[in-house]
Amino acid sequence: MNDVGFDRNALKVETWLTARRAIWLFAIVAAVIAAGLALRLMQAHVAKSALANKSGIPTVSVTEVGVSATPTTVNIIGTIGARYDTPIGVEGEGGRVAAIHVEAGDHVKRGQVLARLDVSVLEPQVANLEAALELARAEADLAAAEYRRAVAVGASGALSAEETERRRSNSVTAAAKVKVAAAQLVEVQARLARTEVRAPADGLILTRNVEVGQMASPGGGALFRLAEGEEVELRGQVAEQDLPLLQVGQPVQVRLTGASRVYPGRVRLLGAVIDPQTRLGLVRVSLEPDPNLRPGAFARAEVTVSNAERIVLPQTAVLSDEKGSYVLIVDAQNKVQRRPVHVSGIIANGVTIADGLSGKERVVATAGAFLQEGEMVNPVNKTAGSS
């Protein structure tokens, strides 16, 4: 009787603990264990965060300052121009342009005719004065001959002294008329010559600002612009603090905008004044003539002024405010300190520092603007000079 009851209970347990129920039971136990582990991790994280908040020490990247040989360059920005850019206009009275003999880009010689003005009025005047001069010379010759005859026969009493004196006066007057006619002819011939606009020197015609039929006058604009000798130069400007670093004769590398070719040149002239508005100074760089160096082209130039040992920092390490440029350094107690610096230039991997650092400091490389002087930090080293 008891055996039969036991078998029934065992059968009930076996029937209840099926495979599916066993899987569910195992999953519930695993979930309980995972929840416990997650609770422990969360508690540990909260404790760690609370400890961090309690300490309040931020972690910052610092760079150990070093000294390295760095070339110092001065940048010049400007335009290409003719060294001797000569405007050519009209001399004299001016007039209507009758002919043009050159175009922009032509090479001309000294004295070559560039344009001609209308001469329809002056040429008849020249012809008239030439005839008047011939007439005056003939009258002067006749008056001189009469005076000579009067002198020859005057000794015999054939002519009175008064008649001899009259003939002498006529001869002098006729000779003076010859001089007047000659002077008038020279004047009109000079006016006629000025109707030809000529090149004052050998060179290259840069621009032509005149057309046939146009009225040209001395008070008007230039008809042509001539580059004397075809010499070109870079007319640029540099910052006030960079001007003392330049010297006449220094080699310069010039590049046109959008081109990689380098045109060698040399500093020819340094400006004597600084523009009070822009704080820039004038620099002129002489260049060899080249068809690609067209006046008016925008160009940049670099001048290597020294190759000295300088401190280099990432650009993010240098800050500035109303007091000037500065960096934040981390002292031996891991506290932040402000240090004023003077930036001398910008290079490919950062900025160069002229003074303010000895080269042994730890400088905050990034996020320095969020720190305060005297604040405790946790420094992490970063490669010097990286940006």
Long-range contacts (C-beta under 8 A, 24 or more apart in sequence): 57-376, 57-377, 57-378, 58-371, 58-375, 58-377, 58-378, 59-377, 59-378, 59-379, 59-380, 60-330, 60-364, 60-365, 60-366, 60-367, 60-368, 60-371, 60-377, 60-378, 60-379, 60-380, 61-364, 61-365, 61-366, 61-367, 61-379, 61-380, 61-381, 61-382, 62-330, 62-362, 62-363, 62-364, 62-365, 62-379, 62-380, 62-381, 62-382, 63-313, 63-314, 63-317, 63-362, 63-363, 63-365, 63-381, 63-382, 63-383, 63-384, 63-385, 63-386, 64-361, 64-362, 64-363, 64-381, 64-384, 65-311, 65-313, 65-357, 65-358, 65-359, 65-360, 65-361, 65-362, 65-363, 65-384, 66-311, 66-312, 66-359, 66-384, 66-385, 67-309, 67-310, 67-311, 67-359, 68-309, 68-310, 68-312, 68-385, 69-307, 69-308, 69-309, 69-310, 70-307, 70-308, 70-309, 70-310, 70-312, 70-347, 70-352, 71-304, 71-306, 71-307, 71-347, 72-245, 72-304, 72-305, 72-306, 72-307, 72-308, 72-310, 72-344, 72-345, 72-352, 73-302, 73-303, 73-304, 73-305, 73-345, 74-238, 74-242, 74-245, 74-246, 74-302, 74-303, 74-305, 75-238, 75-242, 75-300, 75-301, 75-302, 76-234, 76-236, 76-237, 76-238, 76-252, 76-283, 76-285, 76-300, 76-301, 76-302, 76-303, 77-236, 77-237, 77-299, 77-300, 77-301, 78-234, 78-235, 78-236, 78-237, 78-283, 78-298, 78-299, 78-301, 79-234, 79-235, 79-236, 79-295, 79-296, 79-297, 79-298, 79-299, 80-232, 80-233, 80-234, 80-235, 80-256, 80-287, 80-293, 80-294, 80-295, 80-296, 80-297, 80-299, 81-232, 81-233, 81-234, 81-235, 81-295, 81-296, 82-204, 82-206, 82-225, 82-227, 82-228, 82-231, 82-232, 82-233, 82-295, 83-227, 83-228, 83-229, 83-231, 83-232, 83-233, 83-286, 84-201, 84-203, 84-227, 84-228, 84-229, 84-231, 85-206, 85-225, 85-226, 85-227, 85-295, 86-200, 86-201, 86-203, 86-225, 86-226, 86-227, 86-228, 87-222, 87-224, 87-225, 87-226, 88-114, 88-197, 88-199, 88-200, 88-222, 88-223, 88-224, 88-225, 88-226, 89-197, 89-216, 89-218, 89-220, 89-221, 89-222, 89-223, 90-117, 90-194, 90-197, 90-216, 90-217, 90-218, 90-220, 90-223, 91-194, 91-218, 92-190, 92-191, 92-194, 92-195, 92-218, 93-191, 93-194, 93-217, 93-218, 94-215, 94-216, 94-217, 94-218, 94-220, 95-195, 95-215, 95-216, 96-213, 96-214, 96-215, 96-216, 97-210, 97-211, 97-212, 97-213, 97-214, 97-215, 97-216, 97-223, 98-212, 99-212, 100-208, 100-210, 100-211, 100-212, 102-205, 102-208, 102-224, 103-205, 103-208, 104-205, 104-206, 104-207, 104-208, 105-204, 105-205, 106-204, 106-205, 107-202, 107-203, 107-204, 107-205, 107-230, 108-199, 108-202, 108-203, 108-204, 108-205, 108-226, 109-199, 109-202, 110-199, 110-200, 110-201, 110-202, 111-198, 111-199, 112-198, 112-199, 113-196, 113-197, 113-198, 114-197, 114-198, 114-199, 114-205, 114-223, 114-224, 115-196, 115-197, 115-210, 115-223, 115-224, 116-195, 116-196, 116-197, 117-195, 117-196, 117-197, 117-216, 118-195, 119-192, 119-195, 122-188, 122-191, 122-192, 122-195, 123-192, 125-188, 126-185, 126-188, 126-189, 126-192, 129-181, 129-184, 129-185, 129-188, 130-185, 132-181, 132-184, 132-185, 133-178, 133-181, 133-182, 133-185, 135-181, 136-174, 136-177, 136-178, 136-180, 136-181, 137-178, 139-174, 139-177, 140-171, 140-174, 140-175, 140-177, 140-178, 142-174, 143-167, 143-170, 143-171, 143-173, 143-174, 143-175, 144-171, 144-174, 144-175, 146-170, 146-171, 147-171, 197-223, 197-224, 199-226, 200-226, 200-228, 201-226, 201-228, 201-229, 202-228, 202-229, 203-227, 203-228, 203-229, 203-230, 204-230, 206-295, 227-295, 230-289, 231-286, 231-289, 232-287, 232-289, 232-290, 232-293, 232-295, 233-265, 233-268, 233-284, 233-285, 233-286, 233-287, 234-265, 234-283, 234-284, 234-285, 234-287, 234-299, 234-301, 235-282, 235-283, 235-284, 236-282, 236-283, 236-284, 236-285, 236-299, 236-301, 237-275, 237-278, 237-280, 237-281, 237-282, 237-283, 238-280, 238-281, 238-283, 239-279, 239-280, 239-281, 240-274, 240-279, 240-280, 240-281, 243-270, 243-271, 243-274, 243-281, 243-283, 245-303, 245-305, 245-306, 246-270, 246-283, 246-303, 246-305, 250-303, 250-305, 251-303, 251-304, 252-285, 252-301, 252-302, 252-303, 253-301, 253-302, 253-303, 254-285, 254-287, 254-299, 254-300, 254-301, 255-299, 255-300, 255-301, 256-292, 256-293, 256-297, 256-298, 256-299, 257-297, 257-298, 257-299, 257-300, 259-292, 261-292, 263-287, 263-288, 263-290, 263-293, 264-288, 265-301, 267-303, 310-344, 310-352, 310-353, 310-354, 311-352, 311-353, 311-357, 311-359, 312-347, 312-349, 312-350, 312-351, 312-352, 312-353, 312-384, 312-385, 313-350, 313-351, 313-353, 313-363, 313-384, 313-385, 314-349, 314-350, 314-351, 314-365, 314-366, 314-385, 314-386, 314-387, 315-346, 315-350, 315-351, 315-387, 316-365, 316-366, 316-368, 316-387, 317-350, 317-363, 317-364, 317-365, 317-366, 317-368, 318-343, 318-351, 318-353, 319-368, 319-369, 326-356, 327-356, 327-357, 327-363, 327-364, 327-368, 328-363, 328-364, 328-368, 328-371, 328-373, 329-361, 329-362, 329-363, 329-364, 330-362, 330-363, 330-364, 330-377, 330-379, 333-376, 334-376, 334-377, 334-378, 334-379, 335-374, 335-375, 335-376, 335-377, 336-364, 336-371, 336-372, 336-373, 336-374, 336-375, 336-376, 336-377, 337-373, 337-374, 338-373, 349-385, 349-386, 349-387, 350-385, 350-386, 350-387
